[in-house]
Amino acid sequence: MSISVPAARETSLHFPAGSLVILTGLPGAGKTTLLRRLYGLTGTESGPVASGGAAVIDSMQSRLHWAGGLRWAPKPVRTFVVFCTHLWRIRTALRAGRSVVAHNRGCSAVVLRAFAWMGRRSGFHLVLLDVTPAVAKAGQQARGRVVPERTFARHRRRCHALLARARAGRPAPADSARVLDRAEADRLESIRFGT
């Protein structure tokens, strides 16, 4: 297991072909914004996007896929169905031998172990966006989807613990972790797979 923090001028992250790279951090940290900038996403996609041999999978794609189709269901049911669709799409792409870059806002141990299991063949790697809670809340307000305070507090605890483990060189169950602050994320120009 290892941690790699990009040097100040690093503009590209490299991972083995076929890897699962999960972009995570607090809600509002800028994960979707980064994916849109790197891969030209518009936010209107309802399915994974192919880019340079990799599948780019944002949870918003699953949300849009089900938009209107689950109006009858309570919010917890809709959230569960969207999340399961998101996981299924990641697993499907990996089983097809593709590299995957995916958004995930959660840092729970169960979800991370599920990603580790999915990426067991070619590797599971984390890219963590490290922003302050105030910056994350501003990001939530800017996108018009504010996470309830209790939910945000849970995300803060989990994200803080994951960042601490990554910085200590213990990113398990991931094979590696890259920690990016906002300035480093803004400088990032690509996530590449292969040798």
N, C-alpha and C positions, 0 to 999 in steps of 0.2 A: 504494500500500500504506500502511496506517496502523495505529497501535495506539491503543486507547482504554482507559484504565484508569478504571473507574467512580469517581466521587466517593464520599466516605465514606457519604453518605446515599442514593445511587442504589439504587433497589429494583427497577428493571426494565431489561432490555437490549432494544434495538430493532434489527431487521434488515430489509432489503428482503424483500418477499413473494417466495416461491419460493427463498429462500436455503437453503444447507446450513450448519448450525451444528453444529460438532463440539465436544463437551465432552470435554476430555482432561486428563491429568495422571497422576501416579504411581499405580500400583495401590494402592488403599486411600485415595486422596486424598478420596473422597467424591462421586464422579461419579454413581454409581447412587443414592446417598442423596439427592443434589440433585434428580435426575430424579423420584424417587419423591415427594419433597415438593412439587415444583412441579406435577406432573401427576397426583398421586393414584395412582401405580402401586403395586401390591401385591407385585411380585416373582414373581407366579405367571403373568404373561402370557407366552404363547408366540408372539406376533406383535406387530407395530407397533400403537400406540395412537393414535387420532385425538384431537386436542385443539385446538379453535379453528381448524380448517383446517390444522393442522400434523400431521405424522406424528412421533411420539416413538418412537425406535428405540434400545433398549438391547441390548447384545450378549447379555445374559442371556436375552432372548426367543428368540434363535436357539439358545442352549444348551438351553433347555427344550424347544424344538421338536424337537430331536434326542435328547432324554433317552431313554435305553433303546434307541433305534434303531441306535446305533452301538457297542454294547457289544463287539462282535466286533473292532472296529478299534483299533489302537494309539493311544495318546494324541495323538501328532503328527498322525495322520490325522483324529481327531475335532476337534482344534483347528482344522485347516485347513478342514474342512467347515463348522464353525460360523462361522468368520471369513468364508468365501465367502458363506454364507447372509446374514450381517449386511451385507456390502457389496452383495449383490444386492437386499436389501430397501431399502437407502438409495437405490440407483440407480433402482429401480422407482418409489418414491415421488416422486423428483425428476422422472422422465420423465412422471409423471402431472400435473406442474405444482404439486405440493404443496411447502410449506415443510417442512424437516426439521430436527429437533433429534435428534442421535444421540450416543451414548456411544462413545468409542474410547480404549482405554488406551495404544495404541502411538503413538509420535511419529517413526517411521522416515520417511526422505525418500521412499521408494517409496510408502508408504501415504498420506502427505500429498499427493503428486503425483496419486495416484488420486482423492483427494477433490477436489482442485482441478479435475481433468478432469470429475468428476461435477457439480460446482457451477459450471461455466463459464458457464452461461446467466444465472443470477441472483446468483451470488456464493457464495464459500466463506469462512466465518468461523470463527475459533477462539475458544473460551472455555476458558482454561487455569486449572485449579485449582492454585495454588501453595502447597504445604504442605511441611514438612520431611520428610526420610526417616523420622524417628522417628514423626511423626504418621501417615504413610502406613502404616508397619509396624503401628502400633496399630490402624489401620482394617482392615488385612488380618486381624489376629487377631480383631477383633470380629466380622467377617463369617464367620470360620472357613475362609478360603481364603488361605493364606500362599504368596506367590510365592517360588520358590527364589532363594537369594541371588545366584547368577550372573545369572539373568533380571532380578532387581530392579536389579542394578548396571547392566545394559544400559539398562533403562528410565530409571534416574537420569541416565545420560550423555545420552541423547537428549532427555529432558525438560528438563534443565538447558540444553542447547544451544538448544532451541526457545524457552524462556523468555528467554534472553539475546538472541536475535534479535528476539523480540517487543518486549522492553523497549527495544531500540535502534531500533525503528520499522521492522524488516525481517522481517515475519511471512511472507514468501513461502514457499511458493506460495499461502498464504491471502491474501485481500483485506484482512482486518483481524484483529486479535487483542485479546481482552479478558483481562486477567490479574486473577484474583480470589484474595485470600487467604481463609483459612477464615472470618474474621469477615464479609468482604464476601459470600462465598457464603451464609452463614447469613442475611444481610439480604435476599438476592435473593428477590423475590416473583414475578417472571414473566420469560419470554423471549417477546417479541412480534414479529410480522411485519407489514409493511405500512407505510403512511405515518403 
